[in-house]
Amino acid sequence: MICAFDECGKQFDPHRHNQKYCCSECCKGATNKRTKEKYLETKMRLQGVSRKCGSKTCDTILSRYTDSKICNRCLAEEDSKERERLRRMFGAI
């Protein structure tokens, strides 16, 4: 198996079924990298850096106060599609 930390990439034999990193240093490095990316993303959002909706078909500019990466209209569309999928699934029972 290959270590999940991008900067490592070593081959290793996992000792547990869910082990992703070859050592604790790689685990710490990956965790620190994710934490830093999330911090910088939040900081930029709160400073007002322009962001667009993450949906493929929408170009809505998101507010700095919106935590989500997609706009409310796209979120509502996704929810309605999921509800319809569940209705069809349970209707077949």
Contact map, one row per residue, 1 for C-alpha under 8 A:
111000000011110000000000000000000000000000000000000000000000000000000000000000000000000000000
111100001111000000011100000000000000000000000000000000000000000000000000000000000000000000000
111111011111000000011100000000000000000000000000000000000000000000000000000000000000000000000
011111011000000000011000000000000000000000000000000000000000000000000000000000000000000000000
001111111000000000001000011011000000000000000000000000000000000000000000000000000000000000000
001111111000000000000000000001000000000000000000000000000000000000000000000000000000000000000
000011111000000000000000000000000000000000000000000000000000000000000000000000000000000000000
001111111100000000000000010000000000000000000000000000000000000000000000000000000000000000000
011111111110000000000000000000000000000000000000000000000000000000000000000000000000000000000
011000011111000000000100000000000000000000000000000000000000000000000000000000000000000000000
111000001111100000000100000000000000000000000000000000000000000000000000000000000000000000000
111000000111110000000100000000000000000000000000000000000000000000000000000000000000000000000
100000000011111000000100000000000000000000000000000000000000000000000000000000000000000000000
100000000001111110110100000000000000000000000000000000000000000000000000000000000000000000000
000000000000111110100000000000000000000000000000000000000000000000000000000000000000000000000
000000000000011111100000000000000000000000000000000000000000000000000000000000000000000000000
000000000000011111100000000000000000000000000000000000000000000000000000000000000000000000000
000000000000000111110000000000000000000000000000000000000000000000000000000000000000000000000
000000000000011111111100000000000000000000000000000000000000000000000000000000000000000000000
011100000000010001111100000000000000000000000000000000000000000000000000000000000000000000000
011110000000000000111111011000000000000000000000000000000000000000000000000000000000000000000
011000000111110000111111011000000000000000000000000000000000000000000000000000000000000000000
000000000000000000001111111000000000000000000000000000000000000000000000000000000000000000000
000000000000000000001111111100000000000000000000000000000000000000000000000000000000000000000
000000000000000000000011111110000000000000000000000000000000000000000000000000000000000000000
000010010000000000001111111111000000000000000000000000000000000000000000000000000000000000000
000010000000000000001111111111100000000000000000000000000000000000000000000000000000000000000
000000000000000000000001111111110000000000000000000000000000000000000000000000000000000000000
000010000000000000000000111111111000000000000000000000000000000000000000000000000000000000000
000011000000000000000000011111111100000000000000000000000000000000000000000000000000000000000
000000000000000000000000001111111110000000000000000000000000000000000000000000000000000000000
000000000000000000000000000111111111000000000000000000000000000000000000000000000000000000000
000000000000000000000000000011111111100000000000000000000000000000000000000000000000000000000
000000000000000000000000000001111111110000000000000000000000000000000000000000000000000000000
000000000000000000000000000000111111111000000000000000000000000000000000000000000000000000000
000000000000000000000000000000011111111100000000000000000000000000000000000000000000000000000
000000000000000000000000000000001111111110000000000000000000000000000000000000000000000000000
000000000000000000000000000000000111111111000000000000000000000000000000000000000000000000000
000000000000000000000000000000000011111111100000000000000000000000000000000000000000000000000
000000000000000000000000000000000001111111110000000000000000000000000000000000000000000000000
000000000000000000000000000000000000111111111000000000000000000000000000000000000000000000000
000000000000000000000000000000000000011111111100000000000000000000000000000000000000000000000
000000000000000000000000000000000000001111111110000000000000000000000000000000000000000000000
000000000000000000000000000000000000000111111111100000000000000000000000000000000000000000000
000000000000000000000000000000000000000011111111111000000000000110000000000000000000000000000
000000000000000000000000000000000000000001111111100000000000000110000000000000000000000000000
000000000000000000000000000000000000000000111111100000000000000100000000000000000000000000000
000000000000000000000000000000000000000000011111110000000000001100000000000000000000000000000
000000000000000000000000000000000000000000011111111000000000000100000000000000000000000000000
000000000000000000000000000000000000000000001001111100000000110100000000000000000000000000000
000000000000000000000000000000000000000000001000111110000000111000000000000000000000000000000
000000000000000000000000000000000000000000000000011111000011110000001100000000000000000000000
000000000000000000000000000000000000000000000000001111100111110000001110000000000000000000000
000000000000000000000000000000000000000000000000000111110100000000001110000000000000000000000
000000000000000000000000000000000000000000000000000011111110000000000100010000000000000000000
000000000000000000000000000000000000000000000000000001111100000000000000000000000000000000000
000000000000000000000000000000000000000000000000000000111110000000000000000000000000000000000
000000000000000000000000000000000000000000000000000011111111000000000000010000000000000000000
000000000000000000000000000000000000000000000000000110101111100000000000000000000000000000000
000000000000000000000000000000000000000000000000000110000111110000000010000000000000000000000
000000000000000000000000000000000000000000000000011110000011111000000000000000000000000000000
000000000000000000000000000000000000000000000000011110000001111101001110000000000000000000000
000000000000000000000000000000000000000000000001001000000000111111000000000000000000000000000
000000000000000000000000000000000000000000001111110000000000011111100000000000000000000000000
000000000000000000000000000000000000000000001100000000000000001111100000000000000000000000000
000000000000000000000000000000000000000000000000000000000000011111111000000000000000000000000
000000000000000000000000000000000000000000000000000000000000000111111000000000000000000000000
000000000000000000000000000000000000000000000000000000000000000001111110000000000000000000000
000000000000000000000000000000000000000000000000000111000000010001111110000000000000000000000
000000000000000000000000000000000000000000000000000111100000010000011111011000000000000000000
000000000000000000000000000000000000000000000000000011000001010000011111111000000000000000000
000000000000000000000000000000000000000000000000000000000000000000000111111100000000000000000
000000000000000000000000000000000000000000000000000000000000000000000011111110000000000000000
000000000000000000000000000000000000000000000000000000100100000000000111111111000000000000000
000000000000000000000000000000000000000000000000000000000000000000000111111111100000000000000
000000000000000000000000000000000000000000000000000000000000000000000001111111110000000000000
000000000000000000000000000000000000000000000000000000000000000000000000111111111000000000000
000000000000000000000000000000000000000000000000000000000000000000000000011111111100000000000
000000000000000000000000000000000000000000000000000000000000000000000000001111111110000000000
000000000000000000000000000000000000000000000000000000000000000000000000000111111111000000000
000000000000000000000000000000000000000000000000000000000000000000000000000011111111100000000
000000000000000000000000000000000000000000000000000000000000000000000000000001111111110000000
000000000000000000000000000000000000000000000000000000000000000000000000000000111111111000000
000000000000000000000000000000000000000000000000000000000000000000000000000000011111111100000
000000000000000000000000000000000000000000000000000000000000000000000000000000001111111110000
000000000000000000000000000000000000000000000000000000000000000000000000000000000111111111000
000000000000000000000000000000000000000000000000000000000000000000000000000000000011111111100
000000000000000000000000000000000000000000000000000000000000000000000000000000000001111111110
000000000000000000000000000000000000000000000000000000000000000000000000000000000000111111111
000000000000000000000000000000000000000000000000000000000000000000000000000000000000011111111
000000000000000000000000000000000000000000000000000000000000000000000000000000000000001111111
000000000000000000000000000000000000000000000000000000000000000000000000000000000000000111111
000000000000000000000000000000000000000000000000000000000000000000000000000000000000000011111
